[in-house]
Amino acid sequence: LFTLVVGTSTQREQLRAKLSALEEDGRLIYGTSSWPASVMTCYVQKYDQNHVHFLDGAGGGYTQASKEFKAKLRTRN
């Protein structure tokens, strides 16, 4: 699952704490990345019918989170 979550720094730390507990139990592996800004890319075929928005962290959010995830995955296997 790849998702973008918006929240305060306190909320991010609470989420990371919960994810870390699940990770320690062996139930999941996760990666995160936080940025103060985001980038939206729009793909438009017909503005009133077919258009899609892609959101990511301004500093390469999904890419940075995947690096953390892959590093954890390598150490687990």
N, C-alpha and C positions, 0 to 999 in steps of 0.2 A: 504494500500500500504506500503510495506516495501522496503526501498531502501538504498543504500550506495552512498553517495555523497562525492566527494573529492573537497576540496577548501581551500583557505587561511582563516585565522581567520577573516579577513574583510568580505569575501564572506559568511562565516558561520553566522556572525552577521547580515548581510543583509537578508539572508534567514530566520533566526529566527524572525527578525522584521516583515517580510511579513507574515510568518506563524502566528505570534502572533496577527497581525491585523485581519487576517481571523478568528482566534480563538475567539477574542473579539466580532466579529460580529456573532458568533455562527455557522459559516460555517464549521468548522472542529475542531478536537482535534488532537494534535500532541505530540510526544516525540522525543527528540534528545539525542545524545551522541557523544562526540568528543574524539578521541584518536590519539596520535602521530604515531601510528603504526597500521598495520592491520595483519590479519591472513588469509591465504588462505588454504582451505582444498580441496583436489581433490578426486573425486570418479571416478575410472577408471575401465571400463569393458574391453574395447579395446582402447588402446591409440589413434590409428589412426581413430577410429569411434565413440566410446561411452565414453566420459568423460565429467564431469561437475565440475566446480569450484565454491566453496562457499567462499564468502568474508565476513569478519566481523571485527569490531574494536578489537584490541588486548586485551582490558579490558572488553570484553563482550558487544560490541556495541549494538546489537539488544536487548539483555536482559536489559541493562541499559536504553535504550530508551523506552522499553515497560513498565518499572517500572514508569517512568515519565508519560507516556501516561495513564496507568491504574489509577494512583493517580488522575490525572485530570478528568478522566472519572467518578470516584467515587464521586468527589465533584460536578460534573455537574448533576448527576442523583439524 
